[in-house]
Amino acid sequence: MKTIIVKGKVQGVGLQGLSALKPVEKVGTNCTAENLDDGSVRITISGDKAGVFVEELKKKKPSLAIIKKITMK
């Protein structure tokens, strides 16, 4: 399981919505997203395709989202 932290203007812009998490379906894995107190979003993703998910998220992010940094652990 991998944890992805997305920083920037990422809360209240639809990042947790189904359309933002659709890349998961493409890579065949499951994930959850949660808002953090510091304004970032934590995404927990199962499987070994987290890198593919991050690339898809960058391409298909909600139009109002401004992603400044993505870290993966």
Backbone as a chain_set.jsonl record, in Angstrom:
{"seq": "MKTIIVKGKVQGVGLQGLSALKPVEKVGTNCTAENLDDGSVRITISGDKAGVFVEELKKKKPSLAIIKKITMK", "coords": {"N": [[0.846, -1.174, 0.0], [0.528, 2.231, -0.814], [1.066, 5.638, 0.128], [-0.04, 8.726, -0.901], [0.584, 12.123, -0.932], [-0.97, 15.071, -1.702], [-0.351, 18.356, -2.422], [-1.235, 21.837, -2.416], [-3.754, 23.812, -4.007], [-6.064, 21.903, -3.316], [-8.214, 20.987, -1.892], [-11.748, 20.981, -1.72], [-12.154, 21.216, -4.417], [-12.93, 19.111, -5.884], [-11.183, 16.969, -5.932], [-11.434, 14.656, -4.438], [-13.61, 13.546, -5.565], [-15.383, 11.187, -7.674], [-14.663, 11.485, -10.389], [-12.092, 12.521, -10.27], [-10.721, 10.427, -9.135], [-10.898, 8.457, -10.99], [-8.662, 7.541, -12.506], [-7.772, 5.359, -11.056], [-9.348, 3.183, -11.788], [-8.338, 2.659, -14.292], [-5.798, 1.646, -13.749], [-6.35, -0.557, -12.295], [-6.711, -0.862, -9.413], [-7.4, -0.058, -5.917], [-8.438, 2.833, -4.011], [-8.429, 5.368, -1.412], [-9.357, 8.678, -0.41], [-8.547, 11.517, 1.558], [-9.135, 14.6, 3.227], [-6.674, 16.637, 4.747], [-5.664, 18.42, 7.736], [-3.803, 20.419, 7.124], [-4.476, 21.361, 4.649], [-3.842, 19.767, 2.543], [-4.306, 16.717, 0.591], [-4.62, 13.334, 1.387], [-4.009, 10.365, -0.243], [-4.603, 7.006, -0.231], [-3.436, 4.131, -1.652], [-3.844, 0.914, -3.007], [-1.947, -1.911, -4.186], [0.516, -2.086, -6.879], [0.683, 0.027, -8.609], [0.932, 2.733, -8.097], [2.578, 4.788, -9.068], [1.758, 5.004, -11.745], [-0.838, 5.813, -11.271], [-0.388, 8.379, -10.13], [0.67, 9.774, -12.338], [-1.554, 9.698, -14.068], [-3.35, 11.152, -12.501], [-2.166, 13.692, -12.531], [-2.58, 14.371, -15.201], [-5.373, 14.309, -15.415], [-6.534, 15.906, -13.468], [-8.934, 17.746, -11.444], [-10.337, 20.707, -12.894], [-10.246, 23.018, -11.298], [-8.306, 22.483, -9.451], [-5.074, 23.121, -8.144], [-2.178, 21.742, -8.276], [0.647, 21.632, -6.404], [2.623, 20.039, -5.324], [3.429, 16.603, -5.211], [3.866, 13.861, -3.2], [5.085, 10.575, -2.582], [4.876, 7.739, -0.538]], "CA": [[0.0, 0.0, 0.0], [1.273, 3.483, -0.911], [0.387, 6.856, 0.547], [0.282, 9.859, -1.761], [0.158, 13.402, -0.369], [-1.108, 16.066, -2.762], [-0.372, 19.694, -1.819], [-1.618, 22.941, -3.295], [-5.19, 24.085, -3.848], [-6.564, 20.565, -3.641], [-9.434, 20.687, -1.13], [-12.915, 21.726, -2.17], [-12.099, 21.394, -5.872], [-13.357, 17.864, -6.522], [-10.115, 15.968, -6.0], [-11.907, 13.402, -3.852], [-14.759, 13.06, -6.33], [-15.149, 10.011, -8.509], [-13.978, 11.809, -11.637], [-10.668, 12.699, -9.99], [-10.121, 9.146, -8.773], [-11.104, 7.509, -12.084], [-7.44, 6.864, -12.945], [-7.638, 4.093, -10.328], [-9.972, 2.134, -12.586], [-7.43, 2.344, -15.392], [-4.646, 0.868, -13.292], [-6.863, -1.762, -11.649], [-6.415, -0.903, -7.983], [-8.369, 0.664, -5.088], [-7.847, 3.902, -3.21], [-9.275, 6.264, -0.631], [-8.796, 10.024, -0.311], [-9.027, 12.22, 2.758], [-8.601, 15.94, 3.455], [-5.855, 16.798, 5.949], [-5.796, 19.729, 8.377], [-2.896, 21.405, 6.533], [-4.974, 21.75, 3.33], [-3.473, 18.775, 1.538], [-5.145, 15.527, 0.502], [-3.886, 12.066, 1.469], [-4.613, 9.288, -1.018], [-4.02, 5.701, 0.073], [-3.69, 3.316, -2.836], [-3.343, -0.456, -2.895], [-1.348, -2.422, -5.414], [1.851, -1.61, -7.244], [0.546, 0.959, -9.726], [0.789, 4.092, -7.562], [3.251, 5.712, -9.981], [0.86, 5.194, -12.883], [-1.956, 6.609, -10.755], [0.054, 9.769, -9.976], [0.758, 10.356, -13.68], [-2.93, 9.894, -14.543], [-3.938, 12.229, -11.709], [-1.619, 14.952, -13.052], [-3.208, 14.64, -16.501], [-6.835, 14.388, -15.337], [-6.938, 16.578, -12.226], [-10.061, 18.672, -11.603], [-9.89, 21.97, -13.492], [-10.005, 24.025, -10.263], [-7.189, 22.066, -8.592], [-3.721, 23.584, -8.44], [-1.287, 20.803, -7.591], [1.996, 22.184, -6.278], [3.587, 18.992, -4.983], [2.91, 15.265, -4.935], [4.875, 12.964, -2.637], [4.6, 9.207, -2.443], [5.633, 6.95, 0.449]], "C": [[0.891, 1.237, 0.0], [0.404, 4.63, -0.422], [0.891, 7.997, -0.32], [-0.267, 11.108, -1.086], [0.168, 14.418, -1.504], [-1.268, 17.424, -2.094], [-0.682, 20.737, -2.876], [-3.054, 23.318, -2.995], [-5.905, 22.812, -4.273], [-7.78, 20.151, -2.819], [-10.569, 21.559, -1.648], [-12.954, 21.973, -3.667], [-12.465, 20.116, -6.619], [-12.295, 16.793, -6.612], [-10.56, 14.632, -5.435], [-13.079, 12.802, -4.615], [-14.397, 11.89, -7.229], [-14.4, 10.339, -9.787], [-12.481, 11.985, -11.419], [-9.982, 11.378, -9.69], [-10.315, 8.088, -9.853], [-9.818, 6.857, -12.573], [-7.215, 5.525, -12.252], [-8.216, 2.951, -11.148], [-9.053, 1.703, -13.718], [-6.283, 1.445, -14.95], [-5.058, -0.35, -12.476], [-6.514, -1.907, -10.184], [-7.481, -0.101, -7.231], [-7.675, 1.782, -4.325], [-8.913, 4.632, -2.412], [-8.577, 7.618, -0.571], [-9.389, 10.707, 0.908], [-8.351, 13.579, 2.864], [-7.819, 15.96, 4.761], [-5.97, 18.228, 6.461], [-4.917, 20.805, 7.743], [-3.314, 21.831, 5.124], [-4.618, 20.783, 2.222], [-4.473, 17.621, 1.544], [-4.237, 14.305, 0.551], [-4.684, 11.021, 0.687], [-3.867, 8.013, -0.662], [-4.427, 4.772, -1.054], [-3.076, 1.931, -2.656], [-2.745, -0.879, -4.231], [-0.028, -1.747, -5.718], [1.821, -0.585, -8.371], [0.418, 2.41, -9.264], [1.441, 5.12, -8.48], [2.398, 6.027, -11.198], [-0.318, 6.065, -12.462], [-1.573, 8.08, -10.659], [0.124, 10.451, -11.345], [-0.629, 10.625, -14.256], [-3.605, 11.044, -13.8], [-3.449, 13.589, -12.204], [-2.316, 15.345, -14.355], [-4.695, 14.947, -16.375], [-7.332, 15.038, -14.05], [-8.149, 17.469, -12.486], [-9.557, 20.038, -12.074], [-9.591, 23.053, -12.452], [-8.824, 23.686, -9.356], [-5.883, 22.673, -9.086], [-2.785, 22.705, -7.622], [0.115, 21.387, -7.601], [3.031, 21.101, -6.029], [2.848, 17.69, -4.73], [4.063, 14.441, -4.385], [4.249, 11.595, -2.434], [5.506, 8.464, -1.474], [5.222, 5.512, 0.334]], "O": [[1.887, 1.293, 0.721], [-0.821, 4.601, -0.539], [2.097, 8.206, -0.455], [-1.438, 11.155, -0.71], [1.18, 14.603, -2.18], [-2.189, 17.635, -1.305], [-0.426, 20.545, -4.065], [-3.522, 23.164, -1.867], [-6.3, 22.657, -5.429], [-8.323, 19.067, -3.031], [-10.37, 22.73, -1.971], [-13.696, 22.835, -4.139], [-12.328, 20.044, -7.841], [-12.488, 15.796, -7.307], [-10.114, 13.583, -5.9], [-13.491, 11.676, -4.339], [-13.222, 11.646, -7.502], [-13.574, 9.542, -10.231], [-11.684, 11.636, -12.29], [-8.792, 11.221, -9.961], [-9.935, 6.934, -9.655], [-9.863, 5.711, -13.022], [-6.543, 4.649, -12.798], [-7.636, 1.866, -11.197], [-8.996, 0.523, -14.065], [-5.848, 0.575, -15.705], [-4.198, -1.1, -12.013], [-6.065, -2.97, -9.757], [-8.372, 0.475, -7.855], [-6.484, 1.7, -4.026], [-10.11, 4.535, -2.683], [-7.353, 7.696, -0.668], [-10.556, 10.515, 1.25], [-7.15, 13.706, 2.624], [-8.242, 15.375, 5.758], [-6.33, 19.137, 5.713], [-5.25, 21.988, 7.816], [-2.59, 22.58, 4.469], [-5.046, 20.959, 1.082], [-5.366, 17.558, 2.389], [-3.223, 14.24, -0.143], [-5.875, 10.822, 0.926], [-2.644, 7.949, -0.778], [-5.608, 4.64, -1.373], [-1.937, 1.796, -2.21], [-3.011, -0.273, -5.269], [0.482, -0.949, -4.931], [2.841, -0.355, -9.022], [-0.153, 3.232, -9.981], [0.907, 6.216, -8.651], [2.323, 7.176, -11.632], [-0.745, 6.947, -13.207], [-2.35, 8.945, -11.063], [-0.318, 11.591, -11.488], [-0.853, 11.67, -14.867], [-4.346, 11.822, -14.4], [-4.231, 14.535, -12.287], [-2.604, 16.521, -14.579], [-5.227, 15.754, -17.138], [-8.439, 14.746, -13.596], [-8.369, 17.902, -13.617], [-8.47, 20.468, -11.689], [-8.759, 23.925, -12.704], [-8.391, 24.529, -8.57], [-5.622, 22.73, -10.288], [-2.624, 22.906, -6.418], [0.7, 21.611, -8.661], [4.177, 21.217, -6.463], [1.782, 17.672, -4.116], [5.113, 14.331, -5.019], [3.057, 11.468, -2.155], [6.732, 8.538, -1.563], [5.73, 4.665, 1.068]]}, "num_chains": 1, "name": "protein.A"}
